[in-house]
Amino acid sequence: MKIDFTDYIPGAALATDLVNTSPQVRGAGDTLSGTGALREFLAENGVDWGEPSPDDLKEVLTLRSRVRGILETEDEDETAEAANDLVARAAGGPSLERDGDGRWRWYVGIVPDASFADRLAVLVGTGLLGVLEVLSHDRFRYCASPLCEGMFVDTSRAGRRRYCTPSLCGNRLNVANHRARHSQDRP
């Protein structure tokens, strides 16, 4: 298995989605409450590595906490070091290969016997390093919704994303603001 190192967006999106499965994010319970939930989470993120075990789930939950810590790190050198540590967990080293269209691409190989969590660590780590190098450290952000403790990696072109889950957190805030404006209009 190998990861396209030049396409950091899937890894950054996975980091965002993983961190926001935590019960601390919206207070609605742990989204990764069992191996079935982990399998569904992986499938939603385009990852199909077979059936995770209870041990895989424990390791992924530990990884989730580690990734949140990386997103919360304010020093970009510490962020780079921590993301490099994630990649080093199971990376077999970089290689330059041609893609399906004949273009040269950097890939990071993953050792064959790597656990679910170690494979996820490499995918997330490469995504975070790509964002750090291409976009900047200020793209690691807290959700702007006062009802959410989520975090996200903003990979948008303009860099103006404000919510970890725009369709949920942004919509909730817009509805609350709308209701507040209209309740003030009433006598």
Secondary structure per residue as TSV (DSSP state, phi and psi in degrees):
chain	resnum	aa	ss	phi	psi
A	1	M	-	360.0	141.4
A	2	K	E	-141.0	154.6
A	3	I	E	-118.1	132.9
A	4	D	E	-71.0	109.1
A	5	F	T	-71.9	-22.1
A	6	T	T	-82.5	-12.8
A	7	D	-	-108.8	88.5
A	8	Y	-	-81.6	-15.2
A	9	I	H	-61.2	-45.4
A	10	P	H	-60.5	-39.8
A	11	G	H	-67.7	-39.1
A	12	A	H	-67.3	-40.0
A	13	A	H	-65.1	-39.6
A	14	L	H	-63.6	-39.8
A	15	A	H	-59.8	-46.4
A	16	T	H	-60.2	-50.3
A	17	D	H	-63.3	-40.7
A	18	L	H	-64.0	-48.7
A	19	V	H	-60.0	-36.6
A	20	N	T	-85.2	7.6
A	21	T	T	-85.2	-8.9
A	22	S	S	-68.6	144.7
A	23	P	H	-64.9	-21.9
A	24	Q	H	-70.6	-17.6
A	25	V	H	-68.8	-57.2
A	26	R	H	-121.7	5.0
A	27	G	S	67.5	22.3
A	28	A	S	-105.1	14.1
A	29	G	-	96.3	167.4
A	30	D	-	-79.0	120.2
A	31	T	S	-67.9	-27.1
A	32	L	-	-99.9	65.4
A	33	S	-	-86.1	-5.3
A	34	G	S	-167.3	175.9
A	35	T	H	-65.3	-33.5
A	36	G	H	-64.1	-41.6
A	37	A	H	-64.9	-38.4
A	38	L	H	-64.8	-43.8
A	39	R	H	-58.9	-44.3
A	40	E	H	-64.7	-42.1
A	41	F	H	-59.0	-46.3
A	42	L	H	-63.4	-43.6
A	43	A	H	-61.6	-41.0
A	44	E	H	-63.4	-23.9
A	45	N	T	-101.9	16.7
A	46	G	T	73.6	22.7
A	47	V	-	-112.7	122.4
A	48	D	-	-128.4	93.6
A	49	W	-	-115.1	21.4
A	50	G	-	90.7	-163.6
A	51	E	-	-87.4	119.1
A	52	P	-	-74.3	149.6
A	53	S	-	-96.0	168.6
A	54	P	H	-57.6	-34.9
A	55	D	H	-66.6	-38.6
A	56	D	H	-59.8	-43.2
A	57	L	H	-60.0	-45.9
A	58	K	H	-59.1	-43.7
A	59	E	H	-66.5	-38.3
A	60	V	H	-67.4	-38.2
A	61	L	H	-65.1	-37.3
A	62	T	H	-65.4	-42.9
A	63	L	H	-60.1	-40.8
A	64	R	H	-56.1	-45.4
A	65	S	H	-63.5	-39.5
A	66	R	H	-64.9	-43.0
A	67	V	H	-64.5	-41.5
A	68	R	H	-58.9	-43.2
A	69	G	H	-59.3	-38.0
A	70	I	H	-66.6	-43.6
A	71	L	H	-64.5	-30.8
A	72	E	H	-81.2	-14.4
A	73	T	-	-64.3	128.5
A	74	E	-	-88.0	-20.3
A	75	D	-	-94.0	122.2
A	76	E	H	-68.1	-28.4
A	77	D	H	-66.1	-40.7
A	78	E	H	-65.5	-38.0
A	79	T	H	-61.1	-47.6
A	80	A	H	-61.7	-43.6
A	81	E	H	-62.4	-45.0
A	82	A	H	-66.4	-41.1
A	83	A	H	-67.2	-38.2
A	84	N	H	-61.2	-38.1
A	85	D	H	-62.4	-38.3
A	86	L	H	-62.1	-46.1
A	87	V	H	-63.1	-38.8
A	88	A	H	-68.3	-15.0
A	89	R	T	-60.0	-34.9
A	90	A	T	-150.0	13.5
A	91	A	E	-77.9	139.2
A	92	G	E	-94.5	-0.3
A	93	G	E	112.8	158.3
A	94	P	E	-81.0	154.2
A	95	S	E	-145.5	148.3
A	96	L	E	-103.6	118.7
A	97	E	E	-138.7	161.0
A	98	R	E	-83.0	140.4
A	99	D	-	-85.5	-173.1
A	100	G	T	-61.9	-22.2
A	101	D	T	-97.8	6.7
A	102	G	S	84.5	4.6
A	103	R	-	-85.2	148.6
A	104	W	E	-75.1	136.9
A	105	R	E	-140.4	146.6
A	106	W	E	-87.0	132.8
A	107	Y	E	-125.1	150.2
A	108	V	E	-113.3	120.0
A	109	G	E	-81.2	152.2
A	110	I	E	-116.0	133.2
A	111	V	-	-59.7	143.2
A	112	P	T	-60.5	-33.2
A	113	D	T	-95.9	18.8
A	114	A	-	-67.7	143.1
A	115	S	-	-73.3	168.8
A	116	F	H	-53.8	-49.5
A	117	A	H	-64.4	-38.4
A	118	D	H	-68.7	-38.3
A	119	R	H	-64.9	-42.5
A	120	L	H	-63.0	-38.3
A	121	A	H	-60.5	-42.6
A	122	V	H	-65.0	-45.2
A	123	L	H	-61.8	-47.2
A	124	V	H	-66.7	-45.3
A	125	G	H	-59.3	-43.7
A	126	T	H	-65.1	-37.0
A	127	G	H	-63.2	-45.3
A	128	L	H	-66.4	-40.4
A	129	L	H	-64.0	-39.6
A	130	G	H	-62.2	-43.7
A	131	V	H	-64.0	-44.0
A	132	L	H	-59.3	-42.5
A	133	E	H	-77.2	-43.4
A	134	V	H	-86.1	-42.4
A	135	L	T	-103.2	-54.3
A	136	S	-	136.2	164.1
A	137	H	G	-64.9	-28.2
A	138	D	G	-71.0	0.3
A	139	R	G	-84.3	-3.9
A	140	F	E	-93.2	113.5
A	141	R	E	-137.3	159.8
A	142	Y	E	-87.3	149.8
A	143	C	-	-64.0	139.1
A	144	A	S	-79.8	-9.0
A	145	S	-	-74.7	130.1
A	146	P	T	-69.3	-11.5
A	147	L	T	-95.5	4.1
A	148	C	-	-132.1	143.5
A	149	E	-	-109.8	19.8
A	150	G	-	-73.9	166.5
A	151	M	E	-133.6	163.5
A	152	F	E	-156.6	164.6
A	153	V	E	-110.3	116.0
A	154	D	-	-83.9	105.9
A	155	T	-	-104.3	11.1
A	156	S	-	-67.5	153.4
A	157	R	S	-59.8	-47.3
A	158	A	S	-77.8	-21.5
A	159	G	-	72.3	30.3
A	160	R	-	-111.6	10.1
A	161	R	-	-60.7	141.0
A	162	R	-	-119.7	-19.1
A	163	Y	-	-122.7	146.4
A	164	C	S	-66.2	-37.9
A	165	T	S	-131.3	89.6
A	166	P	I	-52.8	-39.5
A	167	S	I	-70.1	-19.9
A	168	L	I	-103.7	-63.1
A	169	C	I	-67.1	-44.8
A	170	G	I	-64.1	-42.4
A	171	N	H	-65.3	-43.3
A	172	R	H	-58.5	-45.0
A	173	L	H	-65.9	-41.4
A	174	N	H	-62.6	-41.5
A	175	V	H	-64.3	-45.1
A	176	A	H	-62.2	-42.7
A	177	N	H	-64.8	-41.2
A	178	H	H	-60.4	-47.5
A	179	R	H	-62.5	-39.8
A	180	A	H	-64.7	-41.6
A	181	R	H	-63.6	-43.4
A	182	H	H	-75.2	-27.5
A	183	S	H	-72.4	-26.9
A	184	Q	H	-74.6	-25.6
A	185	D	H	-74.7	-21.6
A	186	R	-	-84.2	144.3
A	187	P	-	-74.2	360.0
